[in-house]
Amino acid sequence: MTPEPQGGTARGLRRFFSDRDGNLVIGQFPNIPIIGWLVLMVAAALTPDPGVSAVLAFFSAAFLFTWAYLELAQGDSPFRRVLGAGALIYLVVSRLIS
């Protein structure tokens, strides 16, 4: 069993990164939506054909959206929920300015 931090700030930070059972949860593997997003993003950047690149970029964004939604709705820790919300905001803003 891990000893509890003594300070209020340290306790708050630990809670922010922990699940309901007190386990530190920052990332989990395998994470299929993140792996799909990364693979398709790299493939889109390396593909010389603009049409194929656009399709790959679209599906890359779809994988990121899926991951972000799942984290926001079912994230194990507040950190993961905030990360999901940040990714959704990034997707919306990037689509609005492009």
LINJO-V50081 format. One record per pair of residues at least 4 apart in sequence whose C-alpha atoms are under 6 Angstrom apart, sorted by sequence separation. I is the first residue (numbers start at 0). J is the second residue. If there is no record, write none. Layout:
I,J
I,J
This chain:
17,21
18,22
31,35
35,39
36,40
39,43
42,46
55,59
69,73
70,74
89,93
4,9
17,22
74,79
4,10
17,23
46,52
74,80
16,23
17,24
16,24
43,52
70,79
71,80
70,80
43,55
71,83
43,56
70,83
71,84
39,55
40,56
67,83
40,59
67,86
39,59
67,87
36,59
36,62
36,63
32,62
32,66
18,75
18,76
17,76
16,76
15,77
16,78
15,78
